[in-house]
């Protein structure tokens, strides 16, 4: 078992993200999971990510706020406790269109599809 305290989470910069503060909770470090990464992203008002796609699977879980997710041109709004799966090479865009900070848990596979 490996416990990580939130206070010890390390910030990271995610490619093609704007006005987002990310914290790596698990993965991509010695002693943690080797096949996936768990992060927490705080999307500031107007912040977002993409549009882009990646070869790995992702799961998003919105913890607070509302986030607009656009996948292959279809818009959906995710609120607290809503989640979604993004498949390999799916084009997605994330936008915080509200005035509150949105907190989202992100889990992604580090293995190439």
C-alpha positions in Angstrom: 0.0 0.0 0.0 1.2 3.5 -0.8 -0.6 6.5 0.8 -0.1 10.0 -0.6 -1.2 13.1 1.2 -2.9 15.8 -0.8 -0.4 18.3 0.6 2.4 16.2 -1.0 0.9 16.1 -4.5 3.2 17.6 -7.1 2.0 20.2 -9.7 2.4 19.4 -13.4 1.9 21.2 -16.7 -0.4 19.4 -19.1 0.2 20.0 -22.9 -2.5 22.1 -24.7 -4.2 23.2 -21.4 -4.9 26.8 -20.5 -5.8 28.3 -17.1 -5.5 24.9 -15.5 -3.6 23.8 -12.4 -2.9 20.1 -12.3 -1.7 18.0 -9.4 -0.3 14.5 -9.9 -1.8 12.2 -7.2 -0.3 8.9 -8.4 1.6 7.5 -11.3 4.7 8.5 -13.3 7.0 8.2 -10.2 8.9 5.5 -8.5 6.9 3.3 -6.2 3.5 4.1 -7.7 1.3 2.6 -10.4 3.1 1.8 -13.7 0.2 1.6 -16.1 -1.9 4.7 -15.3 -1.7 8.2 -13.8 -4.2 9.8 -11.4 -4.3 13.6 -11.4 -6.5 16.4 -10.1 -7.1 19.4 -12.4 -8.5 22.7 -11.3 -9.9 24.6 -14.3 -10.2 28.3 -13.7 -13.1 30.2 -15.2 -12.5 30.3 -19.0 -9.9 27.6 -18.7 -9.9 24.4 -20.7 -8.0 21.9 -22.8 -7.7 20.9 -26.4 -9.1 20.3 -28.9 -6.8 17.3 -29.3 -6.6 13.5 -29.1 -4.2 11.1 -27.5 -3.6 7.4 -28.1 -4.5 6.4 -24.5 -7.8 6.0 -22.7 -8.9 8.6 -20.1 -11.6 8.8 -17.4 -12.8 12.2 -16.1 -14.7 12.6 -12.9 -16.0 16.1 -12.1 -15.8 16.7 -8.4 -17.0 20.4 -8.2 -18.5 22.9 -10.7 -19.7 22.3 -14.2 -17.5 21.6 -17.2 -18.4 21.5 -20.9 -16.9 18.5 -22.8 -16.9 18.4 -26.6 -16.2 15.0 -28.1 -16.2 14.7 -31.9 -18.4 17.8 -32.1 -21.0 16.7 -29.5 -21.3 18.9 -26.4 -22.1 17.6 -22.9 -22.1 19.4 -19.6 -20.7 17.4 -16.7 -21.5 18.4 -13.1 -20.5 17.1 -9.6 -20.0 13.3 -9.6 -20.6 13.0 -13.4 -17.9 11.0 -15.2 -17.0 10.1 -18.7 -14.7 7.8 -20.7 -12.6 9.1 -23.6 -11.4 6.4 -25.9 -8.1 6.2 -27.7 -7.7 8.9 -30.4 -11.1 10.5 -29.7 -10.9 14.3 -30.2 -12.0 16.1 -27.1 -12.1 19.7 -25.8 -12.8 20.8 -22.2 -14.1 24.3 -21.4 -15.1 25.9 -18.1 -17.8 28.3 -19.2 -18.8 29.2 -15.7 -17.4 31.6 -13.0 -16.5 28.8 -10.5 -13.3 26.8 -10.4 -14.0 23.3 -11.6 -12.2 20.4 -10.0 -11.8 17.2 -12.0 -10.2 13.8 -11.2 -8.3 12.5 -14.3 -7.2 8.9 -14.8 -5.3 8.0 -17.9 -3.5 4.9 -19.2 0.2 5.3 -19.8 0.3 2.3 -22.2 0.0 3.0 -25.9 -3.2 1.6 -27.4 
